[in-house]
Amino acid sequence: MEVNKSDLEGNKVKLEVTIDKDEVNMALDQAYKKVVKDVELPGFRKGKIPRKVLEARFGKEVLHSDALDILIPKNYSQAVEESGIEPIDQPEIDDYYIAEDEPASFSAEVEVKPEVELGEYTGFDIEMEEVTVEEEEIEAQLERLKQENTQLLSADRTDVQFGDHVVIDFTGYIDGETFPGGSAEEYVLEIGSKSFIPGFEEELIGKNVREEPYEIEVTFPEDYQAEDLAGKDAVFEVIIKEIKEKEEPELDDEFIAEMTEFETLEEYKEDLRETLLEEKEHQQQHEIEDKIIEKAAENAEVNVPEKLIEDELDQMFQQMAQNMQSQGINIQDYFEHLDIDQEEWRSNNRDIAAKRARNNLVLEAIAAEEEIEVEEEELEERLTEIAEANDQDLEQVKAFFQMQGQLEMMKKGLKMEKTIDFLRENN
């Protein structure tokens, strides 16, 4: 095989490939064995037609398409490796020629990763504030624990007060007619939460539990999310069925011992402080890394291809969809809530995707410049971590990732991690 590479505009290259005639003849033989299985001719059993008869009846071209399907993928891959390019898209195959006892040829135009002209990427001074944990942050965590264990108990009074949770049935009317979403039964509403239309919760304060409904008049805000209700006057018939009060636990040693692995409140607070400090330091490390990468990218010159931006948007979308699915959220319902479609989401996130694609190109260029590689032992170590974390057999995990075609992706991820480590150590 011979390869001639020429550069085209817009990060594209053209590969002109010539294939040895011996390989061509072998491919034609393979094509014949495939084609003859499906051809029927009078006087011959199916699949037993001699090649010369087949070509005489249908023309030598009958085998060309299948032979090219055998030759082009294999030789294109070899041509890519031999020419040292990194395609980022599928090639456009053209100018193909094939004939028995002659060299075959084809050309392939493909977009490749752009060259990156690196600038300075070491020696940056990154100033960060000292990481501390304030007492208010610890108190907020304690308050969260207390609220998570707060119970709602029936009140021994009948009048509604601010902060109560009331169980209500309600039906709303606009111009005497009910409207979608305007009614509910056994609804638990926290008075003061401002989760209802302005004025609704306030009107319930001081009213009593009873079977007869109260009439509450309110006006929907002008900027209400349901445009058909915005600015309209409404009347709600509300039956107050029960009043519930919060019973909050006492934050003391006894409560902490019951709810956590610690014996005293002070021990738990000290653990909270260490945990929050560790989280902040971890976050700060990410911020430092982001700043270093951003500076290195600003100092580099590179033209980011459209294809890489689109690929990055695809990855961002898939990651978002997976995260939402794990939380039980449908991605289409999410878009409907935001009143956008996928195309609008892609447009809104395009700048972020372009920045990520640029940063990735710069990191790859730094890895190449510094000859940063991932050894098989390092890949094995990462797979072992995954296996142990999921209590699975190492060979099963390895086989799964290999079957999914993700080993190379994992290797690439490890290389990026090592490159970021290099940048952090040298800035």
C-alpha positions in Angstrom: 0.0 0.0 0.0 1.2 3.5 -0.8 -0.2 6.7 0.7 0.1 10.3 -0.5 -1.1 12.9 2.0 -2.0 16.5 1.1 -3.3 19.3 3.3 -6.6 21.0 2.4 -8.3 24.1 3.9 -10.2 23.9 7.1 -8.3 21.3 9.0 -8.9 18.7 6.2 -6.4 16.4 4.6 -6.7 14.2 1.5 -5.2 10.7 1.5 -4.6 9.1 -1.9 -4.2 5.4 -1.3 -2.9 2.8 -3.8 -3.4 -0.9 -2.9 -1.2 -3.8 -4.2 -2.7 -5.9 -6.9 -2.2 -9.1 -4.9 -4.4 -7.8 -2.1 -6.9 -6.7 -4.8 -7.1 -10.2 -6.2 -7.6 -11.7 -2.8 -10.5 -9.2 -2.1 -12.1 -10.1 -5.4 -11.9 -13.8 -4.5 -13.6 -13.0 -1.1 -16.2 -10.9 -2.9 -17.0 -13.8 -5.3 -17.5 -16.2 -2.4 -20.0 -13.8 -0.9 -21.9 -12.9 -4.0 -22.2 -16.3 -5.5 -24.2 -17.6 -2.5 -27.2 -15.4 -3.6 -27.1 -15.8 -7.4 -29.2 -18.3 -9.3 -28.6 -19.3 -12.9 -30.2 -22.1 -14.9 -28.0 -25.1 -15.1 -26.1 -24.4 -11.9 -26.8 -25.2 -8.3 -27.2 -22.1 -6.1 -23.8 -21.0 -4.8 -21.9 -23.2 -7.3 -21.6 -20.9 -10.3 -18.0 -20.6 -11.5 -16.5 -17.2 -11.2 -15.8 -16.9 -14.9 -19.5 -17.7 -15.7 -20.7 -15.2 -13.1 -18.5 -12.4 -14.5 -19.4 -13.3 -18.1 -23.1 -13.2 -17.2 -23.2 -10.1 -15.0 -19.9 -8.4 -15.9 -16.7 -8.2 -13.9 -18.1 -5.2 -12.0 -20.5 -7.5 -10.1 -17.7 -8.1 -7.6 -16.2 -4.6 -7.4 -18.5 -3.1 -4.8 -18.1 -6.0 -2.3 -14.3 -6.1 -3.0 -14.1 -2.3 -2.3 -16.1 -2.8 0.9 -13.4 -5.3 2.0 -10.4 -3.2 0.9 -11.3 0.4 1.8 -12.0 0.2 5.6 -8.8 -1.8 6.2 -6.5 0.3 4.0 -8.1 3.6 5.2 -7.2 2.6 8.8 -3.7 1.7 7.8 -3.3 5.0 5.8 -4.5 7.0 8.8 -1.9 5.3 11.0 0.9 5.6 8.4 0.2 9.3 7.8 0.0 10.1 11.5 -3.2 12.1 11.3 -6.1 12.1 13.9 -9.4 12.2 12.2 -12.4 13.7 14.0 -15.1 12.8 11.5 -16.0 10.1 9.0 -14.0 10.3 5.7 -15.5 11.2 2.3 -14.4 8.3 0.0 -14.0 9.2 -3.7 -12.1 8.5 -6.9 -12.0 4.7 -6.3 -10.8 2.3 -8.9 -10.5 -1.5 -9.0 -9.8 -4.1 -11.6 -8.4 -7.6 -11.5 -4.6 -7.9 -11.7 -4.2 -4.2 -11.2 -3.5 -2.0 -8.2 -6.7 -0.4 -6.8 -6.9 3.1 -5.5 -9.2 5.5 -3.7 -9.0 9.0 -2.1 -10.3 10.0 1.3 -10.9 13.5 2.5 -11.3 13.8 6.3 -11.3 16.6 8.9 -8.5 16.1 11.5 -7.5 17.6 14.8 -6.0 21.0 14.4 -2.5 21.8 15.2 -2.0 23.6 18.5 0.7 26.2 18.9 1.4 26.2 22.6 2.5 29.3 24.5 3.5 29.4 28.2 1.8 26.8 30.3 4.1 26.6 33.4 5.3 29.1 36.0 1.9 30.7 36.6 1.2 32.3 40.0 -2.3 31.4 41.1 -3.4 33.4 44.2 -6.1 31.7 46.3 -7.6 32.7 49.6 -7.0 30.6 52.7 -9.7 28.0 53.1 -11.6 28.3 56.4 -14.9 27.0 57.8 -17.0 29.5 59.6 -19.2 28.7 62.6 -22.3 29.7 60.6 -21.6 26.9 58.1 -21.4 24.3 60.9 -24.6 25.7 62.4 -26.3 25.5 59.0 -25.4 21.7 58.8 -26.7 21.2 62.3 -29.9 23.0 61.4 -30.3 20.8 58.4 -30.0 17.6 60.6 -32.5 19.0 63.0 -35.0 19.8 60.2 -34.6 16.4 58.7 -35.7 14.9 62.0 -38.5 17.4 62.7 -41.9 15.8 63.0 -45.3 17.3 62.2 -47.8 16.6 65.0 -51.5 17.6 65.3 -51.9 20.9 67.2 -54.1 21.0 70.3 -55.7 24.3 69.1 -58.0 25.1 66.2 -56.8 28.5 65.0 -54.1 28.8 62.2 -50.9 30.6 63.1 -47.8 31.6 61.1 -45.5 28.6 60.7 -48.2 26.0 61.0 -48.7 23.3 58.4 -52.4 23.1 57.5 -54.2 20.2 55.7 -56.7 21.7 53.3 -59.1 21.0 50.5 -59.5 23.8 48.0 -61.2 24.7 44.8 -60.4 27.9 42.8 -62.8 29.8 40.5 -62.2 32.5 37.9 -65.4 34.2 36.7 -67.3 31.4 38.4 -65.5 28.6 36.5 -62.9 26.2 37.8 -59.6 26.0 36.1 -56.8 23.4 35.6 -54.6 23.0 38.7 -56.9 25.1 40.8 -58.1 22.4 43.2 -56.7 19.7 45.5 -57.6 17.5 48.5 -55.6 16.8 51.6 -53.0 19.4 50.6 -50.4 20.2 53.2 -49.5 23.9 53.1 -46.9 25.6 55.3 -48.1 29.0 56.3 -45.4 31.5 55.5 -43.7 29.4 52.9 -44.9 31.7 50.1 -45.5 28.7 47.9 -49.1 29.8 47.0 -50.4 33.0 45.4 -49.6 36.1 47.3 -52.3 36.7 50.0 -53.6 33.1 50.1 -51.5 32.0 53.1 -52.0 35.2 55.0 -55.8 34.9 54.7 -55.7 31.6 56.5 -54.0 33.0 59.6 -56.5 33.2 62.5 -59.1 30.9 60.8 -60.3 27.7 62.5 -60.6 24.1 61.6 -64.2 23.5 60.3 -66.2 21.6 57.7 -67.6 24.7 56.0 -65.3 26.3 53.4 -63.9 29.8 53.7 -63.9 32.1 50.7 -60.5 33.7 49.9 -60.1 36.3 47.2 -56.7 36.7 45.6 -55.2 38.0 42.4 -52.7 36.1 40.3 -49.4 38.0 39.8 -48.9 39.7 36.4 -45.8 37.6 35.8 -47.4 34.3 36.8 -45.9 31.3 34.9 -49.3 30.2 33.5 -50.0 33.1 31.1 -53.8 32.3 31.0 -54.0 33.0 34.7 -51.6 36.0 35.0 -53.2 39.1 36.5 -56.7 37.5 36.9 -58.8 37.7 40.1 -59.8 34.3 41.7 -61.9 33.0 44.5 -60.9 29.9 46.4 -63.2 27.8 48.6 -60.9 26.4 51.3 -61.8 23.8 54.0 -59.3 23.7 56.8 -59.2 20.0 58.0 -56.3 19.9 60.3 -53.5 22.0 61.8 -50.0 20.5 62.4 -47.1 21.9 64.4 -43.5 21.2 64.0 -41.8 19.3 66.9 -38.1 20.0 66.6 -35.6 17.8 68.3 -33.2 19.3 70.9 -29.6 19.5 69.5 -27.8 17.8 72.4 -25.5 14.9 73.1 -28.4 12.5 73.4 -29.8 13.4 70.0 -26.4 13.3 68.3 -25.7 9.9 69.8 -29.0 8.6 68.5 -28.7 10.0 65.0 -25.0 9.7 64.2 -21.9 7.6 65.0 -20.6 10.2 67.5 -21.2 10.4 71.2 -21.3 14.1 71.8 -22.4 17.2 69.9 -18.8 18.6 70.1 -17.4 15.5 68.4 -20.0 15.8 65.7 -19.3 19.5 65.1 -15.5 18.8 64.9 -16.2 16.1 62.3 -18.4 18.5 60.3 -15.6 21.1 60.4 -13.1 18.6 59.0 -15.5 17.4 56.3 -16.4 20.9 55.2 -12.8 21.9 55.2 -11.9 18.9 53.1 -14.7 19.7 50.6 -13.6 23.3 50.3 -10.0 22.3 49.8 -11.0 19.9 47.1 -13.2 22.5 45.4 -10.3 25.0 45.6 -8.0 22.5 43.9 -10.5 22.2 41.0 -10.6 26.0 40.8 -6.8 26.2 40.7 -6.7 23.6 38.0 -9.4 25.5 36.0 -7.4 28.7 36.2 -4.2 27.0 35.1 -5.8 25.4 32.1 -7.6 28.6 31.2 -4.3 30.5 31.3 -2.6 27.8 29.2 -5.4 27.9 26.7 -5.3 31.7 26.5 -1.6 31.5 25.6 -2.2 28.9 22.9 -3.2 29.4 19.3 -5.7 26.9 17.9 -8.7 26.9 15.6 -11.4 24.7 17.2 -13.3 22.8 14.5 -17.1 22.8 14.4 -17.2 19.1 14.7 -15.4 19.1 18.1 -17.8 21.7 19.5 -20.8 19.5 18.4 -19.2 16.4 19.9 -18.7 18.3 23.2 -22.3 19.4 23.1 -23.3 15.8 22.6 -21.3 14.7 25.6 -22.7 17.5 27.8 -26.3 16.5 26.8 -25.8 12.8 27.4 -24.2 13.5 30.8 -27.1 15.8 31.8 -29.7 13.3 30.6 -28.0 10.5 32.6 -27.8 12.7 35.7 -31.5 13.6 35.4 -32.5 10.0 34.8 -30.7 8.9 38.0 -32.9 11.5 39.8 -36.0 10.3 38.2 -36.4 13.3 35.9 -37.3 13.0 32.3 -35.2 15.2 30.1 -38.1 16.2 27.8 -40.2 17.2 30.8 -37.2 19.3 31.9 -37.1 21.1 28.6 -40.8 21.7 28.6 -40.5 23.2 32.1 -37.9 25.6 30.8 -39.9 26.2 27.6 -37.0 25.3 25.3 -36.1 22.5 23.0 -32.9 20.6 22.5 -31.7 22.9 19.7 -32.1 26.0 21.9 -30.3 24.2 24.8 -27.4 23.5 22.4 -27.3 27.1 21.3 -27.3 28.3 24.9 -24.4 26.0 25.8 -22.4 26.5 22.7 -19.8 28.8 24.2 -19.2 26.4 27.1 -18.7 23.5 24.7 -16.3 25.6 22.5 -14.3 26.5 25.6 -14.1 22.8 26.7 -13.1 21.6 23.3 -10.4 24.3 23.1 -9.1 23.3 26.6 -9.0 19.6 25.7 -7.0 20.3 22.5 -4.5 22.3 24.6 -4.2 19.6 27.2 -3.6 17.0 24.6 -0.9 19.2 23.0 0.8 19.7 26.4 0.7 15.9 27.0 2.4 15.3 23.7 5.0 18.1 24.3 5.8 16.6 27.8 5.6 13.0 26.5 3.0 12.1 29.1 1.8 8.6 28.6 -0.4 6.1 30.5 1.2 2.7 31.2 -0.8 -0.5 31.1 -0.1 -0.9 34.9 -1.9 2.5 35.5 -4.9 1.4 33.4 -5.0 -1.9 35.3 -4.9 0.0 38.6 -7.9 2.2 37.7 -9.8 -0.9 36.6 -9.0 -2.6 39.9 -10.3 0.5 41.8 -13.6 0.3 39.8 -13.9 -3.5 40.4 -13.3 -3.1 44.2 -15.7 -0.1 44.5 -18.5 -2.2 42.9 -17.5 -5.5 44.5 -17.0 -7.1 41.1 -14.4 -9.4 39.6 -11.5 -7.5 37.8 -11.7 -9.6 34.7 -15.4 -9.1 34.4 -15.0 -5.3 34.7 -12.2 -5.3 32.1 -14.3 -7.4 29.7 -17.2 -5.0 30.1 -15.2 -1.9 29.3 -13.6 -3.6 26.4 -16.9 -4.8 25.0 -18.2 -1.2 25.4 -15.2 0.1 23.6 -14.4 2.3 26.6 -10.8 1.2 27.4 -9.2 3.7 25.1 -11.5 6.4 26.4 -10.5 5.5 30.0 -6.8 5.6 28.9 -7.3 9.0 27.4 -9.0 10.2 30.6 -6.1 9.0 32.7 -3.7 10.9 30.4 -5.7 14.1 30.9 -5.5 13.5 34.7 -1.7 13.1 34.5 -1.4 16.2 32.4 -3.5 18.3 34.9 -1.3 16.9 37.7 1.8 18.0 35.7 0.3 21.5 35.3 -0.6 21.8 39.0 2.9 20.7 40.1 4.6 23.2 37.7 2.5 26.3 38.5 
